[in-house]
Amino acid sequence: MATTTGGDFISRLPRIYGMYTGGFLTFLVVLALLEHYMDLSDRTIGYVFLAATIGLYAMIGVMSRTANSDEYYVAGRRVPALFNGMATASDWMSAASFIGMAGTLYVQGYDGLAFIMGWTGGYVLVALLIAPYLRKFGQYTIPDFLGARYGGNTIRLIGVVCAIVVSFVYLMAQLSGAGLIMSRFLGIEMMYGIIAALGGVLVCSMLGGMRAVTWTQVAQYIVLIIAYLIPVVWMSIKVTGNPIPQLAYGGVLEQIGVLEQQLGVVAGHVAPFTRTDMANFMALTFCLMVGTAGLPHVLMRFYTVPSVKEARTSVGWALLFICLLYFTAPAYAVFAKHAVYTDVIGKGLAELPQWVAYWGKIGVVAVCDAVDAATTIKGCTAAGNGDGIVQLKELWLHGDAIVLATPEIAGLPYVISGLVAAGGLAAALSTADGLLLTMSNALSHDFYTKIVNPNSSVKQRLTIARVLLVALAAIAAYATIHAPATILQLVGQAFSLAASAFFPALFLGVFWKRCNKAGAIAGMLVGFLLAGYYIAGVGWNFNALLGVGFFPDPGPSPANPGVDGRWFGINAISGGIFGMPAGMLTMIVVSLLTRDTSPEIKAMVENLRYPRLAKA
Amino acid sequence: MATGTEGVDARRAEYWRRTVRLTAILLTIWFVVTYVVAFFAVPLNNFKFFGFPFAFYMGAQGALVIYLIIIAYYARYMNRLDHEFGVSEED
């Protein structure tokens, strides 16, 4: 890729990725044949898959190396809308989307749809309120925009800090997702899994920056979508005879309704607001949507297209590619639930399907029939009745088990399980790529180049960027290995922070000329700190951790049923529901109380609103 | 900023007015398919749609399809508007 010239390379993209997809499918078939005829062990298949895909991404990374700042920061601004859409989709879809979401839908039924709507509806905001204007602005980073629009280094610095905090929280979730996949499929320790994953990410992004990340992300999207669709399509054919699971699961949903009645399930799969209340459902959807329109690593991608027009189209492509997976996640949950209700519940311990024992060993499924299950079996929280038959409440499933175990539930060869692992890894790595690059760019471009040493040479800047990339990766690995929370929680909290910190400043920056520097600084600080304060207290119980009373207390827990420090009963993950409006309001009030923006700023905003201004 | 005549300024203002109006209309649709449908999710689930309970269908697929249509329509409308007002990058 480094050897071809711009226009030529771009026009050959469809053929390059077409051949790549064909090659990947051939690889899959060959491996399946090998498994069948040569008796490859599961572990070997796992290693072959993960090594082959990581090696491939690294190769793209090396081939896309560059020493040019436009290439390094925005991939030369010539990524066509469709390919930017694909890259955005994999940049966007994280380990949580790939592995966690179907599990959340399995457990929460309708209430889990807050994630589906939240993580897609946000693109409407990106398309209508942010992406075209950001492209017109046309520099490198989100703090760039804040610095230019509001003027001065203070707001740029706030942008840098917020971008790093948000991206860092999100990156930890990706790394722990990648580490989990490696440890489950290769049997290596989580810590080494995390380090191996980071190695892959670094090779990708270090030499080629945004350019390498873009072309790797496209490749990763292709792997992850193939991996996500194959098991559930097979399952759909098996259960309903219809190869389109997204349409077929309606009928299965009805069967589940019948089974639920037989099993005495009170809160059915499709019943709204049985596991979450309506207020939390709405607040979560809102935070995920607005957060989407404030996440620096996603918005940054829209700098890489050639024009405003392509930016608009590109958001549509991105959402289409995302929807391919999001349409499918609820189907995964429904098919898995069907399999559990028909093959596991009510069966004797000896007649359980194989996947239960297999994933039980890995630790994501547990059968808790034994009377001492609560203390002897990992995952069980209560004792069973010991009657040798699995009752509904005697089966414990970790959310991750749904996607991971579906290939075996559907009776597919192990090679497909390896494929799913590779897909999950692609999802985690592609997001980690974007996040790491966002953080290192914020530090190297916004902090070093713009604030500390504006006279530095291009070579100096790119060297700094690369050193920072490695340093940040090391810090992230260390933090992830020692972090306590689950994947989905971390990601959700990052969205609330992004919604509160960035969205008001970006939105008002384009749509309200009167919004000024003082307002933006105050608003960003208020939004970010308020959301952070709420999440720290309710989500992480800082009061207990630090032994203070300054933070709000968490919601009621088994240990403390009477204590509820939440505001209006809103969970920590939706802390942005307070932070975002507070930030926006502060921005408006402070702007109105202070001096109007200068004519230069007004002219700049005016300029943002039109793709091209004719000289009058 | 170009130091335009009054006619140019009026045209620009008109372009921006129409942009904001379209944005507001599309965001209203976005709001309705997301939050209004979710608000009435319990009663709406009594209706069947493609074999799915309606509110469940909307959350799992329907809303997503409408989001896609909103974005596609916006891109198309805005590209035309750019040409009409002579602010397109291609003119």
Boltz contact constraints between the chains, C-beta under 6 A:
constraints:
  - contact:
      token1: [A, 110]
      token2: [B, 56]
      max_distance: 6.0
  - contact:
      token1: [A, 113]
      token2: [B, 59]
      max_distance: 6.0
  - contact:
      token1: [A, 113]
      token2: [B, 60]
      max_distance: 6.0
  - contact:
      token1: [A, 117]
      token2: [B, 34]
      max_distance: 6.0
  - contact:
      token1: [A, 117]
      token2: [B, 59]
      max_distance: 6.0
  - contact:
      token1: [A, 117]
      token2: [B, 63]
      max_distance: 6.0
  - contact:
      token1: [A, 120]
      token2: [B, 64]
      max_distance: 6.0
  - contact:
      token1: [A, 120]
      token2: [B, 67]
      max_distance: 6.0
  - contact:
      token1: [A, 121]
      token2: [B, 34]
      max_distance: 6.0
  - contact:
      token1: [A, 121]
      token2: [B, 67]
      max_distance: 6.0
  - contact:
      token1: [A, 124]
      token2: [B, 30]
      max_distance: 6.0
  - contact:
      token1: [A, 124]
      token2: [B, 67]
      max_distance: 6.0
  - contact:
      token1: [A, 124]
      token2: [B, 70]
      max_distance: 6.0
  - contact:
      token1: [A, 127]
      token2: [B, 71]
      max_distance: 6.0
  - contact:
      token1: [A, 127]
      token2: [B, 74]
      max_distance: 6.0
  - contact:
      token1: [A, 128]
      token2: [B, 23]
      max_distance: 6.0
  - contact:
      token1: [A, 128]
      token2: [B, 74]
      max_distance: 6.0
  - contact:
      token1: [A, 250]
      token2: [B, 50]
      max_distance: 6.0
  - contact:
      token1: [A, 250]
      token2: [B, 51]
      max_distance: 6.0
  - contact:
      token1: [A, 250]
      token2: [B, 52]
      max_distance: 6.0
  - contact:
      token1: [A, 251]
      token2: [B, 51]
      max_distance: 6.0
  - contact:
      token1: [A, 270]
      token2: [B, 53]
      max_distance: 6.0
  - contact:
      token1: [A, 270]
      token2: [B, 56]
      max_distance: 6.0
  - contact:
      token1: [A, 272]
      token2: [B, 41]
      max_distance: 6.0
  - contact:
      token1: [A, 272]
      token2: [B, 42]
      max_distance: 6.0
  - contact:
      token1: [A, 307]
      token2: [B, 89]
      max_distance: 6.0
  - contact:
      token1: [A, 309]
      token2: [B, 79]
      max_distance: 6.0
  - contact:
      token1: [A, 312]
      token2: [B, 75]
      max_distance: 6.0
  - contact:
      token1: [A, 312]
      token2: [B, 78]
      max_distance: 6.0
  - contact:
      token1: [A, 313]
      token2: [B, 75]
      max_distance: 6.0
  - contact:
      token1: [A, 315]
      token2: [B, 71]
      max_distance: 6.0
  - contact:
      token1: [A, 316]
      token2: [B, 71]
      max_distance: 6.0
  - contact:
      token1: [A, 316]
      token2: [B, 72]
      max_distance: 6.0
  - contact:
      token1: [A, 316]
      token2: [B, 75]
      max_distance: 6.0
  - contact:
      token1: [A, 319]
      token2: [B, 68]
      max_distance: 6.0
  - contact:
      token1: [A, 319]
      token2: [B, 71]
      max_distance: 6.0
  - contact:
      token1: [A, 323]
      token2: [B, 64]
      max_distance: 6.0
  - contact:
      token1: [A, 327]
      token2: [B, 61]
      max_distance: 6.0
  - contact:
      token1: [A, 330]
      token2: [B, 60]
      max_distance: 6.0
  - contact:
      token1: [A, 603]
      token2: [B, 1]
      max_distance: 6.0
  - contact:
      token1: [A, 606]
      token2: [B, 1]
      max_distance: 6.0
  - contact:
      token1: [A, 609]
      token2: [B, 16]
      max_distance: 6.0
  - contact:
      token1: [A, 610]
      token2: [B, 87]
      max_distance: 6.0
  - contact:
      token1: [A, 611]
      token2: [B, 82]
      max_distance: 6.0
  - contact:
      token1: [A, 611]
      token2: [B, 87]
      max_distance: 6.0
  - contact:
      token1: [A, 611]
      token2: [B, 89]
      max_distance: 6.0
  - contact:
      token1: [A, 612]
      token2: [B, 87]
      max_distance: 6.0
  - contact:
      token1: [A, 612]
      token2: [B, 89]
      max_distance: 6.0
  - contact:
      token1: [A, 613]
      token2: [B, 2]
      max_distance: 6.0
  - contact:
      token1: [A, 614]
      token2: [B, 86]
      max_distance: 6.0
  - contact:
      token1: [A, 615]
      token2: [B, 2]
      max_distance: 6.0
  - contact:
      token1: [A, 616]
      token2: [B, 2]
      max_distance: 6.0
  - contact:
      token1: [A, 616]
      token2: [B, 4]
      max_distance: 6.0
  - contact:
      token1: [A, 616]
      token2: [B, 8]
      max_distance: 6.0
